[in-house]
Amino acid sequence: MRFSWFVSLAFVCLAYGQATAPPTPAPPVKPGAEQTASAASPAPKPAEVAPTDPVLTLKGLCQDEKEGSACQTVVTKEQFEKLANALQPNMAPPVRRQLAAAYSKMLAMSMAAEKKGLDKGSQFDEMLSFARMQILSQVLSRTLQEESQKVSDEDIQKYYNDNKAAFEEANLQRIFVPKTKQVAPPTVKPATAKSATGEKAGAAAAKKPLSPEEQQKANEAAMKKTAEALHKRAVAGEDFDTLQKAAYAAAGIRGQAPPVKMEKVRRTSLPTTQSAVFDLKEGTTSDLITDPSGYYIYKMVSKQTLPLDDKVKTEIKNTVSSQRYRDAMQAVQQKGTPELNDAYFGAPRPPGMPMPPRGGKPQPPPSEDNDRD
């Protein structure tokens, strides 16, 4: 589990340090010399660090400043790993180095604060109490997560038996019919002299044009009829690629139509309004499915149920573990539903309303009189 507050702290502390010196360029190597050297002598193994060996030494920092030149604070491998494992088990080496840098600065600041007596008083006690609650919350979250990951083979088998539909895999064909057309901008014809057909042209021009809303409804009605006609052709066994191209042509969409093949699809990968497609028998076509974006027509090509192999077991374990963790956290958190006193905290802000500026109330909008000035 990651602790974002710790990582942020490490980067902030690193920012106060000195810039890293540029690396010293390596001397030139003759061609072939590098291969000869590596073949002659293997790479040295990293030195072993005993639990009692120092891994962090802070010279000039100690509780008793009377020690003079001998003043230093030493942290052994065992002490540092206790801290690292408490914050984040299995911490990566780069993060351990960041922790060491952050810990050095925090230790120096905390010692200076103690010498000033800043660890005494009600303010420090309240901050310490709040920090304790934060740490306990993080430890509880980690513990619940570890407990939720204890999923037995019996639990996996039961989940698989109870949710066989979730492990169905199908090869499908799908036609998508857009809900509306792409309307090209109208073209303006140049004026011509009156002719025998002038009266008919004038009558056509005098016809009231459709409003944008009326044009939208007309386009949607036309595409619905197109979808219904394509569905009948699909049920009759016509090629889905041909029908998909016809759908895009009717919608006025230029370019290549999307592929109709959908292979190794799971029920959970489809929208809930379309998951009933998995109930189709092989070779049959679905009803016309209406969606806010358009219309869908499916054909079931083949279907199988995945076996309970290692891949499916891992998937089930992750699913069960995540659900158990959410349930455990919800059971704890719903016991503390807050009821705030609006007379003290103020009424809740409407969604999207900006926070008031610090140190004051939000300024009212300028009046018309002020605008005139």
C-alpha positions as CSV (number, residue, x, y, z in Angstrom):
1,M,0.0,0.0,0.0
2,R,1.4,3.4,-0.9
3,F,1.4,6.4,1.4
4,S,1.2,9.6,-0.8
5,W,1.8,11.8,2.2
6,F,5.2,10.2,2.7
7,V,6.2,10.3,-0.9
8,S,5.3,14.0,-1.1
9,L,7.2,14.7,2.1
10,A,10.3,12.9,0.7
11,F,10.2,15.0,-2.5
12,V,9.7,18.3,-0.5
13,C,12.7,17.5,1.7
14,L,14.8,16.5,-1.3
15,A,14.0,19.9,-2.9
16,Y,15.8,21.7,0.0
17,G,19.0,19.7,-0.5
18,Q,21.9,20.7,-2.7
19,A,21.8,19.9,-6.4
20,T,23.5,16.7,-7.4
21,A,27.0,17.1,-8.9
22,P,27.3,16.2,-12.5
23,P,28.8,12.7,-13.1
24,T,32.5,12.5,-13.9
25,P,33.0,11.4,-17.5
26,A,34.5,8.0,-17.8
27,P,37.9,7.7,-19.5
28,P,37.9,6.5,-23.1
29,V,38.0,2.8,-23.7
30,K,39.8,1.2,-26.6
31,P,37.6,-1.0,-28.8
32,G,37.3,-4.5,-27.5
33,A,38.9,-3.6,-24.1
34,E,35.6,-3.5,-22.3
35,Q,34.6,-7.0,-23.4
36,T,38.0,-8.4,-22.4
37,A,37.9,-6.8,-19.0
38,S,34.4,-8.1,-18.3
39,A,35.3,-11.5,-19.4
40,A,38.5,-11.6,-17.3
41,S,36.9,-10.4,-14.0
42,P,33.3,-10.9,-13.0
43,A,31.3,-8.0,-11.5
44,P,31.9,-7.6,-7.8
45,K,29.0,-8.6,-5.5
46,P,27.4,-5.9,-3.4
47,A,28.8,-5.7,0.1
48,E,26.9,-7.4,2.9
49,V,25.4,-5.1,5.5
50,A,24.9,-6.5,8.9
51,P,21.8,-5.6,11.0
52,T,24.1,-3.6,13.4
53,D,26.0,-1.8,10.7
54,P,25.2,1.9,10.4
55,V,23.3,2.9,7.2
56,L,22.7,6.6,8.1
57,T,25.1,8.8,10.0
58,L,24.2,12.4,10.9
59,K,27.4,14.2,12.0
60,G,27.0,17.3,14.1
61,L,23.5,16.2,15.2
62,C,22.9,14.9,18.7
63,Q,20.8,15.4,21.8
64,D,23.8,16.6,23.9
65,E,25.7,19.4,22.1
66,K,28.5,19.1,24.7
67,E,30.0,16.1,22.9
68,G,31.7,18.5,20.5
69,S,33.4,16.9,17.5
70,A,32.1,13.5,18.5
71,C,28.5,14.7,18.2
72,Q,26.6,12.5,15.7
73,T,23.5,10.3,15.4
74,V,23.8,6.8,14.0
75,V,21.0,4.7,12.5
76,T,21.7,1.0,12.0
77,K,20.2,-1.2,9.3
78,E,17.9,-2.9,11.7
79,Q,16.6,0.4,13.1
80,F,16.1,1.9,9.6
81,E,14.3,-1.2,8.2
82,K,11.9,-1.2,11.2
83,L,10.9,2.4,10.2
84,A,10.7,1.6,6.5
85,N,8.6,-1.6,7.0
86,A,6.3,0.3,9.3
87,L,5.6,3.0,6.7
88,Q,5.6,0.8,3.6
89,P,6.4,-2.9,3.6
90,N,8.9,-4.1,0.8
91,M,9.9,-0.5,0.2
92,A,11.9,-0.1,-3.1
93,P,15.6,1.0,-2.7
94,P,15.0,4.4,-4.4
95,V,12.2,5.1,-2.0
96,R,14.4,4.0,0.9
97,R,16.9,6.6,-0.1
98,Q,14.2,9.3,-0.2
99,L,13.1,8.2,3.2
100,A,16.6,8.5,4.5
101,A,16.9,12.1,3.2
102,A,13.5,13.0,4.6
103,Y,14.2,11.3,7.9
104,S,17.5,13.2,8.3
105,K,15.9,16.6,8.0
106,M,12.9,15.7,10.1
107,L,15.2,14.4,12.9
108,A,17.2,17.6,12.9
109,M,14.1,19.7,13.0
110,S,12.4,17.6,15.7
111,M,15.5,17.8,17.9
112,A,15.6,21.6,17.5
113,A,11.9,21.8,18.3
114,E,12.4,19.8,21.5
115,K,15.2,22.0,22.6
116,K,12.9,25.0,22.3
117,G,10.3,23.1,24.3
118,L,7.8,23.0,21.4
119,D,6.7,19.5,22.4
120,K,5.0,20.9,25.5
121,G,1.6,22.5,25.5
122,S,-2.0,21.9,24.4
123,Q,-1.4,22.7,20.7
124,F,1.2,20.0,20.4
125,D,-1.0,17.6,22.3
126,E,-3.9,18.2,19.9
127,M,-1.7,17.8,16.8
128,L,-0.2,14.6,18.2
129,S,-3.7,13.2,18.9
130,F,-4.8,14.0,15.4
131,A,-1.6,12.4,13.9
132,R,-2.3,9.3,16.0
133,M,-5.8,9.0,14.5
134,Q,-4.3,9.3,11.0
135,I,-1.8,6.6,11.7
136,L,-4.4,4.3,13.2
137,S,-6.6,4.8,10.2
138,Q,-3.8,3.9,7.8
139,V,-2.9,0.8,9.9
140,L,-6.5,-0.3,10.0
141,S,-6.8,0.1,6.2
142,R,-3.7,-1.9,5.6
143,T,-4.9,-4.6,8.0
144,L,-8.3,-4.9,6.4
145,Q,-6.6,-5.1,3.0
146,E,-4.3,-7.9,4.2
147,E,-7.3,-9.8,5.7
148,S,-9.4,-9.4,2.6
149,Q,-6.6,-11.1,0.5
150,K,-7.0,-14.4,2.4
151,V,-9.2,-16.1,-0.2
152,S,-9.3,-19.9,0.0
153,D,-9.6,-22.3,-2.8
154,E,-13.1,-23.2,-1.5
155,D,-14.0,-19.5,-1.8
156,I,-12.8,-19.3,-5.4
157,Q,-14.6,-22.5,-6.4
158,K,-17.9,-21.2,-4.8
159,Y,-17.6,-17.8,-6.6
160,Y,-17.0,-19.6,-9.9
161,N,-20.0,-21.9,-9.5
162,D,-22.3,-19.0,-8.4
163,N,-21.2,-16.7,-11.2
164,K,-20.7,-19.0,-14.3
165,A,-22.3,-16.4,-16.5
166,A,-19.5,-13.9,-15.7
167,F,-16.9,-16.3,-17.2
168,E,-18.7,-16.8,-20.6
169,E,-16.6,-15.7,-23.5
170,A,-18.2,-15.1,-26.9
171,N,-17.3,-14.2,-30.5
172,L,-19.8,-11.7,-31.8
173,Q,-20.6,-9.6,-34.8
174,R,-22.0,-6.1,-34.2
175,I,-23.6,-3.4,-36.4
176,F,-23.7,0.1,-35.1
177,V,-26.3,2.6,-36.6
178,P,-25.7,6.2,-35.6
179,K,-28.7,8.0,-34.0
180,T,-28.6,10.9,-36.4
181,K,-27.2,12.0,-39.7
182,Q,-24.3,14.3,-40.4
183,V,-25.9,17.1,-42.3
184,A,-23.8,18.9,-44.9
185,P,-24.1,22.7,-45.0
186,P,-26.6,24.0,-47.6
187,T,-25.3,25.2,-50.9
188,V,-26.5,28.5,-52.3
189,K,-27.3,28.5,-56.0
190,P,-26.6,31.6,-58.1
191,A,-29.7,33.6,-59.1
192,T,-31.0,32.9,-62.6
193,A,-33.3,34.8,-65.0
194,K,-37.0,34.0,-64.9
195,S,-38.0,31.1,-67.0
196,A,-41.1,28.9,-67.5
197,T,-40.3,27.1,-64.3
198,G,-39.8,30.3,-62.3
199,E,-43.1,30.0,-60.5
200,K,-42.3,26.5,-59.3
201,A,-38.9,27.5,-58.1
202,G,-40.4,30.5,-56.3
203,A,-42.9,28.2,-54.6
204,A,-40.1,25.9,-53.5
205,A,-38.1,28.8,-52.1
206,A,-41.1,30.2,-50.3
207,K,-41.5,26.9,-48.4
208,K,-40.6,27.5,-44.8
209,P,-37.3,25.9,-43.8
210,L,-37.2,23.5,-40.8
211,S,-35.9,24.8,-37.5
212,P,-32.7,23.1,-36.1
213,E,-34.9,21.1,-33.6
214,E,-37.2,20.0,-36.4
215,Q,-34.3,19.0,-38.6
216,Q,-32.8,17.0,-35.7
217,K,-36.0,15.1,-35.2
218,A,-36.4,14.4,-38.9
219,N,-32.8,13.1,-39.0
220,E,-33.4,10.8,-36.0
221,A,-36.6,9.5,-37.4
222,A,-34.9,8.7,-40.7
223,M,-32.0,6.8,-39.0
224,K,-34.5,4.9,-36.9
225,K,-36.2,3.6,-40.0
226,T,-32.7,2.8,-41.4
227,A,-31.9,0.8,-38.3
228,E,-35.1,-1.1,-38.5
229,A,-34.6,-2.0,-42.1
230,L,-31.0,-3.1,-41.5
231,H,-32.1,-5.3,-38.6
232,K,-34.6,-7.1,-40.9
233,R,-31.8,-7.7,-43.4
234,A,-29.5,-9.0,-40.6
235,V,-32.1,-11.4,-39.4
236,A,-32.5,-12.6,-43.0
237,G,-28.8,-13.5,-43.0
238,E,-27.2,-10.7,-44.9
239,D,-23.5,-10.0,-44.4
240,F,-22.8,-7.8,-41.4
241,D,-19.9,-6.0,-43.1
242,T,-22.2,-4.9,-45.9
243,L,-24.8,-3.8,-43.5
244,Q,-22.4,-1.8,-41.4
245,K,-21.2,0.1,-44.5
246,A,-24.8,0.8,-45.4
247,A,-25.4,2.2,-41.9
248,Y,-22.5,4.7,-42.2
249,A,-23.5,5.7,-45.7
250,A,-27.1,6.4,-44.6
251,A,-25.7,8.5,-41.7
252,G,-23.5,10.5,-44.1
253,I,-20.3,9.5,-42.4
254,R,-17.4,9.4,-44.7
255,G,-14.4,7.1,-44.2
256,Q,-14.1,3.4,-43.4
257,A,-16.8,1.8,-41.3
258,P,-15.8,0.1,-38.0
259,P,-15.1,-3.7,-38.0
260,V,-18.1,-5.9,-37.1
261,K,-16.1,-8.7,-35.5
262,M,-15.8,-8.9,-31.7
263,E,-13.7,-11.8,-30.5
264,K,-13.2,-13.2,-27.0
265,V,-15.8,-10.8,-25.4
266,R,-16.9,-11.2,-21.8
267,R,-20.4,-10.3,-20.5
268,T,-18.9,-7.7,-18.2
269,S,-17.2,-5.9,-21.0
270,L,-20.5,-4.9,-22.6
271,P,-22.8,-2.2,-21.3
272,T,-25.5,-3.6,-19.0
273,T,-28.2,-2.7,-21.6
274,Q,-26.5,-5.0,-24.1
275,S,-25.3,-7.9,-21.8
276,A,-28.4,-9.9,-22.7
277,V,-26.7,-10.6,-26.0
278,F,-24.9,-13.5,-24.2
279,D,-28.3,-15.2,-23.8
280,L,-28.5,-15.7,-27.6
281,K,-27.9,-19.1,-29.2
282,E,-25.2,-19.5,-31.7
283,G,-26.1,-18.2,-35.2
284,T,-29.0,-16.1,-34.0
285,T,-29.4,-12.3,-34.2
286,S,-30.4,-10.0,-31.4
287,D,-33.3,-7.6,-31.3
288,L,-32.7,-4.0,-32.3
289,I,-31.0,-2.4,-29.2
290,T,-31.6,1.3,-28.7
291,D,-28.9,3.3,-27.0
292,P,-28.4,7.1,-26.5
293,S,-25.7,7.0,-29.1
294,G,-27.6,5.0,-31.7
295,Y,-28.8,1.4,-32.5
296,Y,-27.0,-1.9,-32.1
297,I,-27.5,-5.3,-33.8
298,Y,-25.6,-8.4,-32.5
299,K,-25.1,-11.8,-33.9
300,M,-23.8,-14.7,-31.7
301,V,-21.1,-16.5,-33.6
302,S,-19.8,-18.8,-30.8
303,K,-19.8,-19.0,-27.1
304,Q,-17.9,-20.9,-24.4
305,T,-17.4,-20.9,-20.6
306,L,-13.8,-20.4,-19.5
307,P,-12.4,-23.2,-17.3
308,L,-11.2,-22.6,-13.8
309,D,-7.5,-22.3,-14.6
310,D,-4.8,-20.2,-12.9
311,K,-5.8,-17.0,-14.8
312,V,-9.4,-17.3,-13.8
313,K,-8.5,-18.1,-10.2
314,T,-6.4,-15.0,-10.0
315,E,-9.2,-12.9,-11.4
316,I,-11.7,-14.3,-8.9
317,K,-9.3,-13.8,-6.0
318,N,-8.8,-10.2,-6.9
319,T,-12.5,-9.7,-7.3
320,V,-13.4,-11.3,-4.0
321,S,-10.6,-9.5,-2.2
322,S,-11.6,-6.1,-3.5
323,Q,-15.3,-6.7,-2.6
324,R,-14.4,-7.9,1.0
325,Y,-12.2,-4.8,1.5
326,R,-14.9,-2.4,0.3
327,D,-17.5,-4.1,2.5
328,A,-15.2,-4.0,5.6
329,M,-14.3,-0.3,5.1
330,Q,-18.0,0.6,4.5
331,A,-19.0,-1.3,7.7
332,V,-16.5,0.8,9.7
333,Q,-17.1,4.2,8.0
334,Q,-20.9,4.2,8.0
335,K,-20.8,4.2,11.8
336,G,-19.5,7.7,11.8
337,T,-21.9,9.5,9.5
338,P,-21.4,13.2,10.2
339,E,-24.2,15.6,11.1
340,L,-22.8,19.1,10.9
341,N,-24.2,22.2,12.7
342,D,-24.8,24.6,9.8
343,A,-25.1,27.5,12.3
344,Y,-21.4,26.9,13.1
345,F,-19.9,25.5,9.8
346,G,-22.2,27.4,7.5
347,A,-24.5,26.0,4.9
348,P,-23.0,23.6,2.4
349,R,-22.0,25.2,-0.9
350,P,-23.9,24.3,-4.1
351,P,-22.0,22.1,-6.5
352,G,-19.6,24.1,-8.6
353,M,-19.5,27.1,-6.4
354,P,-15.9,28.3,-5.8
355,M,-14.4,28.5,-2.4
356,P,-14.5,31.9,-0.7
357,P,-11.1,33.8,-0.5
358,R,-9.1,33.3,2.6
359,G,-9.7,35.8,5.4
360,G,-13.0,37.0,4.1
361,K,-16.4,36.4,2.5
362,P,-16.9,36.0,-1.2
363,Q,-17.3,39.4,-2.9
364,P,-20.7,40.2,-4.4
365,P,-20.9,40.7,-8.1
366,P,-20.5,44.3,-9.3
367,S,-23.8,46.3,-9.6
368,E,-24.8,48.2,-12.7
369,D,-24.1,51.5,-11.0
370,N,-20.5,50.4,-10.3
371,D,-20.2,49.3,-14.0
372,R,-21.3,52.8,-15.1
373,D,-18.6,54.4,-12.9
